[in-house]
Amino acid sequence: MAKGVKFLSSWIEVAPALLISPNKLLIFPVLETITEEEAEECNEDS
């Protein structure tokens, strides 16, 4: 564990501010909900 922390701290020292921006860490993709009707339409087409 300590080895991983040491590696991370050395990476932070050389990384530009844009790469370690806290805003980027909080963004995650939004998944769309598939309704039963849409799923049935897909099954009928194939």
N, CA, C, O and CB atoms as a CASP TS submission, in Angstrom:
PFRMAT TS
TARGET T0000
AUTHOR 0000-0000-0000
METHOD Language model
MODEL 1
PARENT N/A
ATOM      1  N   MET     1       0.832  -1.204   0.000  1.00  0.00           N
ATOM      2  CA  MET     1       0.000   0.000   0.000  1.00  0.00           C
ATOM      3  C   MET     1       0.863   1.249   0.000  1.00  0.00           C
ATOM      4  O   MET     1       0.595   2.193  -0.744  1.00  0.00           O
ATOM      5  CB  MET     1      -0.939   0.009   1.211  1.00  0.00           C
ATOM      6  N   ALA     2       1.899   1.260   0.831  1.00  0.00           N
ATOM      7  CA  ALA     2       2.765   2.435   0.911  1.00  0.00           C
ATOM      8  C   ALA     2       3.450   2.683  -0.424  1.00  0.00           C
ATOM      9  O   ALA     2       3.672   3.833  -0.803  1.00  0.00           O
ATOM     10  CB  ALA     2       3.814   2.262   2.022  1.00  0.00           C
ATOM     11  N   LYS     3       3.783   1.624  -1.135  1.00  0.00           N
ATOM     12  CA  LYS     3       4.422   1.774  -2.436  1.00  0.00           C
ATOM     13  C   LYS     3       3.479   2.475  -3.415  1.00  0.00           C
ATOM     14  O   LYS     3       3.910   3.330  -4.188  1.00  0.00           O
ATOM     15  CB  LYS     3       4.849   0.401  -2.991  1.00  0.00           C
ATOM     16  N   GLY     4       2.198   2.117  -3.381  1.00  0.00           N
ATOM     17  CA  GLY     4       1.213   2.757  -4.251  1.00  0.00           C
ATOM     18  C   GLY     4       1.037   4.224  -3.923  1.00  0.00           C
ATOM     19  O   GLY     4       0.883   5.044  -4.829  1.00  0.00           O
ATOM     20  N   VAL     5       1.055   4.570  -2.649  1.00  0.00           N
ATOM     21  CA  VAL     5       0.911   5.966  -2.234  1.00  0.00           C
ATOM     22  C   VAL     5       2.123   6.765  -2.681  1.00  0.00           C
ATOM     23  O   VAL     5       1.983   7.903  -3.128  1.00  0.00           O
ATOM     24  CB  VAL     5       0.731   6.070  -0.703  1.00  0.00           C
ATOM     25  N   LYS     6       3.305   6.186  -2.567  1.00  0.00           N
ATOM     26  CA  LYS     6       4.522   6.871  -3.003  1.00  0.00           C
ATOM     27  C   LYS     6       4.465   7.131  -4.503  1.00  0.00           C
ATOM     28  O   LYS     6       4.808   8.223  -4.955  1.00  0.00           O
ATOM     29  CB  LYS     6       5.779   6.041  -2.646  1.00  0.00           C
ATOM     30  N   PHE     7       4.036   6.143  -5.278  1.00  0.00           N
ATOM     31  CA  PHE     7       3.916   6.299  -6.724  1.00  0.00           C
ATOM     32  C   PHE     7       2.916   7.398  -7.060  1.00  0.00           C
ATOM     33  O   PHE     7       3.166   8.211  -7.950  1.00  0.00           O
ATOM     34  CB  PHE     7       3.493   4.974  -7.377  1.00  0.00           C
ATOM     35  N   LEU     8       1.793   7.429  -6.360  1.00  0.00           N
ATOM     36  CA  LEU     8       0.767   8.430  -6.609  1.00  0.00           C
ATOM     37  C   LEU     8       1.286   9.822  -6.297  1.00  0.00           C
ATOM     38  O   LEU     8       1.055  10.752  -7.069  1.00  0.00           O
ATOM     39  CB  LEU     8      -0.480   8.136  -5.784  1.00  0.00           C
ATOM     40  N   SER     9       1.981   9.981  -5.181  1.00  0.00           N
ATOM     41  CA  SER     9       2.475  11.309  -4.819  1.00  0.00           C
ATOM     42  C   SER     9       3.507  11.792  -5.829  1.00  0.00           C
ATOM     43  O   SER     9       3.536  12.983  -6.141  1.00  0.00           O
ATOM     44  CB  SER     9       3.081  11.293  -3.408  1.00  0.00           C
ATOM     45  N   SER    10       4.352  10.910  -6.350  1.00  0.00           N
ATOM     46  CA  SER    10       5.329  11.340  -7.346  1.00  0.00           C
ATOM     47  C   SER    10       4.624  11.694  -8.658  1.00  0.00           C
ATOM     48  O   SER    10       5.082  12.587  -9.371  1.00  0.00           O
ATOM     49  CB  SER    10       6.388  10.237  -7.581  1.00  0.00           C
ATOM     50  N   TRP    11       3.538  11.025  -8.987  1.00  0.00           N
ATOM     51  CA  TRP    11       2.777  11.340 -10.191  1.00  0.00           C
ATOM     52  C   TRP    11       2.122  12.712 -10.060  1.00  0.00           C
ATOM     53  O   TRP    11       2.101  13.482 -11.020  1.00  0.00           O
ATOM     54  CB  TRP    11       1.712  10.260 -10.458  1.00  0.00           C
ATOM     55  N   ILE    12       1.595  13.020  -8.894  1.00  0.00           N
ATOM     56  CA  ILE    12       0.946  14.308  -8.670  1.00  0.00           C
ATOM     57  C   ILE    12       1.955  15.438  -8.798  1.00  0.00           C
ATOM     58  O   ILE    12       1.608  16.517  -9.279  1.00  0.00           O
ATOM     59  CB  ILE    12       0.274  14.345  -7.288  1.00  0.00           C
ATOM     60  N   GLU    13       3.184  15.218  -8.383  1.00  0.00           N
ATOM     61  CA  GLU    13       4.206  16.259  -8.455  1.00  0.00           C
ATOM     62  C   GLU    13       4.516  16.641  -9.896  1.00  0.00           C
ATOM     63  O   GLU    13       4.827  17.803 -10.157  1.00  0.00           O
ATOM     64  CB  GLU    13       5.477  15.799  -7.757  1.00  0.00           C
ATOM     65  N   VAL    14       4.442  15.706 -10.842  1.00  0.00           N
ATOM     66  CA  VAL    14       4.811  16.001 -12.222  1.00  0.00           C
ATOM     67  C   VAL    14       3.607  16.225 -13.131  1.00  0.00           C
ATOM     68  O   VAL    14       3.770  16.707 -14.252  1.00  0.00           O
ATOM     69  CB  VAL    14       5.649  14.882 -12.770  1.00  0.00           C
ATOM     70  N   ALA    15       2.415  15.892 -12.679  1.00  0.00           N
ATOM     71  CA  ALA    15       1.228  16.005 -13.524  1.00  0.00           C
ATOM     72  C   ALA    15       0.775  17.461 -13.616  1.00  0.00           C
ATOM     73  O   ALA    15       0.783  18.173 -12.612  1.00  0.00           O
ATOM     74  CB  ALA    15       0.089  15.123 -12.977  1.00  0.00           C
ATOM     75  N   PRO    16       0.380  17.909 -14.810  1.00  0.00           N
ATOM     76  CA  PRO    16      -0.193  19.251 -14.931  1.00  0.00           C
ATOM     77  C   PRO    16      -1.516  19.342 -14.170  1.00  0.00           C
ATOM     78  O   PRO    16      -2.177  18.329 -13.941  1.00  0.00           O
ATOM     79  CB  PRO    16      -0.404  19.616 -16.415  1.00  0.00           C
ATOM     80  N   ALA    17      -1.889  20.531 -13.790  1.00  0.00           N
ATOM     81  CA  ALA    17      -3.101  20.741 -12.997  1.00  0.00           C
ATOM     82  C   ALA    17      -4.344  20.221 -13.713  1.00  0.00           C
ATOM     83  O   ALA    17      -5.271  19.746 -13.057  1.00  0.00           O
ATOM     84  CB  ALA    17      -3.271  22.222 -12.679  1.00  0.00           C
ATOM     85  N   LEU    18      -4.382  20.299 -15.040  1.00  0.00           N
ATOM     86  CA  LEU    18      -5.567  19.848 -15.769  1.00  0.00           C
ATOM     87  C   LEU    18      -5.790  18.343 -15.629  1.00  0.00           C
ATOM     88  O   LEU    18      -6.932  17.885 -15.627  1.00  0.00           O
ATOM     89  CB  LEU    18      -5.443  20.215 -17.239  1.00  0.00           C
ATOM     90  N   LEU    19      -4.715  17.577 -15.512  1.00  0.00           N
ATOM     91  CA  LEU    19      -4.860  16.124 -15.403  1.00  0.00           C
ATOM     92  C   LEU    19      -5.405  15.690 -14.052  1.00  0.00           C
ATOM     93  O   LEU    19      -6.056  14.650 -13.959  1.00  0.00           O
ATOM     94  CB  LEU    19      -3.531  15.453 -15.648  1.00  0.00           C
ATOM     95  N   ILE    20      -5.156  16.455 -13.016  1.00  0.00           N
ATOM     96  CA  ILE    20      -5.587  16.054 -11.680  1.00  0.00           C
ATOM     97  C   ILE    20      -6.714  16.938 -11.163  1.00  0.00           C
ATOM     98  O   ILE    20      -6.910  17.065  -9.954  1.00  0.00           O
ATOM     99  CB  ILE    20      -4.413  16.095 -10.715  1.00  0.00           C
ATOM    100  N   SER    21      -7.440  17.539 -12.071  1.00  0.00           N
ATOM    101  CA  SER    21      -8.545  18.416 -11.689  1.00  0.00           C
ATOM    102  C   SER    21      -9.627  17.621 -10.965  1.00  0.00           C
ATOM    103  O   SER    21     -10.054  16.580 -11.465  1.00  0.00           O
ATOM    104  CB  SER    21      -9.135  19.120 -12.928  1.00  0.00           C
ATOM    105  N   PRO    22     -10.082  18.085  -9.797  1.00  0.00           N
ATOM    106  CA  PRO    22     -11.134  17.368  -9.068  1.00  0.00           C
ATOM    107  C   PRO    22     -12.450  17.318  -9.835  1.00  0.00           C
ATOM    108  O   PRO    22     -13.248  16.404  -9.628  1.00  0.00           O
ATOM    109  CB  PRO    22     -11.361  18.017  -7.720  1.00  0.00           C
ATOM    110  N   ASN    23     -12.688  18.280 -10.710  1.00  0.00           N
ATOM    111  CA  ASN    23     -13.930  18.282 -11.489  1.00  0.00           C
ATOM    112  C   ASN    23     -14.005  17.062 -12.401  1.00  0.00           C
ATOM    113  O   ASN    23     -15.078  16.478 -12.555  1.00  0.00           O
ATOM    114  CB  ASN    23     -14.040  19.568 -12.320  1.00  0.00           C
ATOM    115  N   LYS    24     -12.910  16.675 -12.994  1.00  0.00           N
ATOM    116  CA  LYS    24     -12.892  15.526 -13.892  1.00  0.00           C
ATOM    117  C   LYS    24     -13.123  14.222 -13.131  1.00  0.00           C
ATOM    118  O   LYS    24     -13.701  13.285 -13.683  1.00  0.00           O
ATOM    119  CB  LYS    24     -11.565  15.465 -14.645  1.00  0.00           C
ATOM    120  N   LEU    25     -12.693  14.149 -11.903  1.00  0.00           N
ATOM    121  CA  LEU    25     -12.847  12.916 -11.139  1.00  0.00           C
ATOM    122  C   LEU    25     -14.303  12.645 -10.789  1.00  0.00           C
ATOM    123  O   LEU    25     -14.675  11.495 -10.557  1.00  0.00           O
ATOM    124  CB  LEU    25     -12.016  12.978  -9.873  1.00  0.00           C
ATOM    125  N   LEU    26     -15.125  13.673 -10.746  1.00  0.00           N
ATOM    126  CA  LEU    26     -16.511  13.507 -10.331  1.00  0.00           C
ATOM    127  C   LEU    26     -17.457  13.230 -11.501  1.00  0.00           C
ATOM    128  O   LEU    26     -18.619  12.886 -11.282  1.00  0.00           O
ATOM    129  CB  LEU    26     -16.967  14.737  -9.595  1.00  0.00           C
ATOM    130  N   ILE    27     -16.984  13.372 -12.723  1.00  0.00           N
ATOM    131  CA  ILE    27     -17.853  13.187 -13.893  1.00  0.00           C
ATOM    132  C   ILE    27     -17.928  11.694 -14.232  1.00  0.00           C
ATOM    133  O   ILE    27     -16.904  11.017 -14.327  1.00  0.00           O
ATOM    134  CB  ILE    27     -17.325  14.009 -15.122  1.00  0.00           C
ATOM    135  N   PHE    28     -19.141  11.201 -14.411  1.00  0.00           N
ATOM    136  CA  PHE    28     -19.333   9.823 -14.823  1.00  0.00           C
ATOM    137  C   PHE    28     -20.436   9.788 -15.875  1.00  0.00           C
ATOM    138  O   PHE    28     -21.319  10.646 -15.864  1.00  0.00           O
ATOM    139  CB  PHE    28     -19.683   8.912 -13.605  1.00  0.00           C
ATOM    140  N   PRO    29     -20.403   8.821 -16.779  1.00  0.00           N
ATOM    141  CA  PRO    29     -21.401   8.773 -17.845  1.00  0.00           C
ATOM    142  C   PRO    29     -22.805   8.513 -17.303  1.00  0.00           C
ATOM    143  O   PRO    29     -22.987   7.784 -16.328  1.00  0.00           O
ATOM    144  CB  PRO    29     -21.033   7.699 -18.857  1.00  0.00           C
ATOM    145  N   VAL    30     -23.778   9.119 -17.949  1.00  0.00           N
ATOM    146  CA  VAL    30     -25.173   8.918 -17.564  1.00  0.00           C
ATOM    147  C   VAL    30     -25.745   7.826 -18.457  1.00  0.00           C
ATOM    148  O   VAL    30     -25.668   7.908 -19.683  1.00  0.00           O
ATOM    149  CB  VAL    30     -26.006  10.248 -17.684  1.00  0.00           C
ATOM    150  N   LEU    31     -26.310   6.822 -17.842  1.00  0.00           N
ATOM    151  CA  LEU    31     -26.882   5.709 -18.597  1.00  0.00           C
ATOM    152  C   LEU    31     -28.363   5.952 -18.838  1.00  0.00           C
ATOM    153  O   LEU    31     -29.075   6.452 -17.967  1.00  0.00           O
ATOM    154  CB  LEU    31     -26.668   4.375 -17.855  1.00  0.00           C
ATOM    155  N   GLU    32     -28.817   5.589 -20.035  1.00  0.00           N
ATOM    156  CA  GLU    32     -30.227   5.750 -20.364  1.00  0.00           C
ATOM    157  C   GLU    32     -31.001   4.515 -19.903  1.00  0.00           C
ATOM    158  O   GLU    32     -30.498   3.393 -19.961  1.00  0.00           O
ATOM    159  CB  GLU    32     -30.415   5.982 -21.887  1.00  0.00           C
ATOM    160  N   THR    33     -32.222   4.740 -19.450  1.00  0.00           N
ATOM    161  CA  THR    33     -33.082   3.643 -19.033  1.00  0.00           C
ATOM    162  C   THR    33     -33.787   3.063 -20.254  1.00  0.00           C
ATOM    163  O   THR    33     -34.323   3.802 -21.080  1.00  0.00           O
ATOM    164  CB  THR    33     -34.111   4.117 -17.976  1.00  0.00           C
ATOM    165  N   ILE    34     -33.783   1.742 -20.362  1.00  0.00           N
ATOM    166  CA  ILE    34     -34.486   1.070 -21.457  1.00  0.00           C
ATOM    167  C   ILE    34     -35.807   0.559 -20.904  1.00  0.00           C
ATOM    168  O   ILE    34     -35.834  -0.262 -19.987  1.00  0.00           O
ATOM    169  CB  ILE    34     -33.628  -0.105 -22.070  1.00  0.00           C
ATOM    170  N   THR    35     -36.893   1.050 -21.466  1.00  0.00           N
ATOM    171  CA  THR    35     -38.212   0.616 -21.006  1.00  0.00           C
ATOM    172  C   THR    35     -38.542  -0.750 -21.591  1.00  0.00           C
ATOM    173  O   THR    35     -37.893  -1.200 -22.535  1.00  0.00           O
ATOM    174  CB  THR    35     -39.297   1.647 -21.395  1.00  0.00           C
ATOM    175  N   GLU    36     -39.547  -1.406 -21.032  1.00  0.00           N
ATOM    176  CA  GLU    36     -39.949  -2.721 -21.537  1.00  0.00           C
ATOM    177  C   GLU    36     -40.429  -2.627 -22.978  1.00  0.00           C
ATOM    178  O   GLU    36     -40.163  -3.525 -23.775  1.00  0.00           O
ATOM    179  CB  GLU    36     -41.048  -3.323 -20.655  1.00  0.00           C
ATOM    180  N   GLU    37     -41.134  -1.553 -23.324  1.00  0.00           N
ATOM    181  CA  GLU    37     -41.643  -1.397 -24.683  1.00  0.00           C
ATOM    182  C   GLU    37     -40.498  -1.310 -25.682  1.00  0.00           C
ATOM    183  O   GLU    37     -40.557  -1.930 -26.744  1.00  0.00           O
ATOM    184  CB  GLU    37     -42.529  -0.150 -24.784  1.00  0.00           C
ATOM    185  N   GLU    38     -39.453  -0.548 -25.354  1.00  0.00           N
ATOM    186  CA  GLU    38     -38.304  -0.438 -26.252  1.00  0.00           C
ATOM    187  C   GLU    38     -37.604  -1.785 -26.396  1.00  0.00           C
ATOM    188  O   GLU    38     -37.161  -2.138 -27.489  1.00  0.00           O
ATOM    189  CB  GLU    38     -37.316   0.623 -25.738  1.00  0.00           C
ATOM    190  N   ALA    39     -37.501  -2.532 -25.312  1.00  0.00           N
ATOM    191  CA  ALA    39     -36.853  -3.840 -25.354  1.00  0.00           C
ATOM    192  C   ALA    39     -37.660  -4.804 -26.221  1.00  0.00           C
ATOM    193  O   ALA    39     -37.081  -5.579 -26.982  1.00  0.00           O
ATOM    194  CB  ALA    39     -36.686  -4.408 -23.931  1.00  0.00           C
ATOM    195  N   GLU    40     -38.989  -4.766 -26.118  1.00  0.00           N
ATOM    196  CA  GLU    40     -39.838  -5.639 -26.929  1.00  0.00           C
ATOM    197  C   GLU    40     -39.718  -5.287 -28.407  1.00  0.00           C
ATOM    198  O   GLU    40     -39.697  -6.181 -29.254  1.00  0.00           O
ATOM    199  CB  GLU    40     -41.303  -5.539 -26.479  1.00  0.00           C
ATOM    200  N   GLU    41     -39.638  -3.990 -28.729  1.00  0.00           N
ATOM    201  CA  GLU    41     -39.483  -3.574 -30.124  1.00  0.00           C
ATOM    202  C   GLU    41     -38.176  -4.107 -30.693  1.00  0.00           C
ATOM    203  O   GLU    41     -38.141  -4.551 -31.841  1.00  0.00           O
ATOM    204  CB  GLU    41     -39.531  -2.038 -30.244  1.00  0.00           C
ATOM    205  N   CYS    42     -37.110  -4.073 -29.918  1.00  0.00           N
ATOM    206  CA  CYS    42     -35.819  -4.588 -30.374  1.00  0.00           C
ATOM    207  C   CYS    42     -35.890  -6.092 -30.600  1.00  0.00           C
ATOM    208  O   CYS    42     -35.307  -6.602 -31.557  1.00  0.00           O
ATOM    209  CB  CYS    42     -34.716  -4.256 -29.358  1.00  0.00           C
ATOM    210  N   ASN    43     -36.596  -6.801 -29.734  1.00  0.00           N
ATOM    211  CA  ASN    43     -36.721  -8.248 -29.879  1.00  0.00           C
ATOM    212  C   ASN    43     -37.554  -8.614 -31.104  1.00  0.00           C
ATOM    213  O   ASN    43     -37.274  -9.620 -31.755  1.00  0.00           O
ATOM    214  CB  ASN    43     -37.344  -8.854 -28.624  1.00  0.00           C
ATOM    215  N   GLU    44     -38.566  -7.820 -31.430  1.00  0.00           N
ATOM    216  CA  GLU    44     -39.410  -8.095 -32.590  1.00  0.00           C
ATOM    217  C   GLU    44     -38.651  -7.856 -33.888  1.00  0.00           C
ATOM    218  O   GLU    44     -38.886  -8.552 -34.875  1.00  0.00           O
ATOM    219  CB  GLU    44     -40.670  -7.228 -32.552  1.00  0.00           C
ATOM    220  N   ASP    45     -37.743  -6.881 -33.902  1.00  0.00           N
ATOM    221  CA  ASP    45     -36.985  -6.558 -35.109  1.00  0.00           C
ATOM    222  C   ASP    45     -35.976  -7.649 -35.455  1.00  0.00           C
ATOM    223  O   ASP    45     -35.668  -7.847 -36.630  1.00  0.00           O
ATOM    224  CB  ASP    45     -36.268  -5.227 -34.936  1.00  0.00           C
ATOM    225  N   SER    46     -35.465  -8.347 -34.474  1.00  0.00           N
ATOM    226  CA  SER    46     -34.419  -9.339 -34.763  1.00  0.00           C
ATOM    227  C   SER    46     -34.950 -10.735 -34.909  1.00  0.00           C
ATOM    228  O   SER    46     -34.183 -11.666 -35.152  1.00  0.00           O
ATOM    229  CB  SER    46     -33.385  -9.325 -33.690  1.00  0.00           C
TER
END
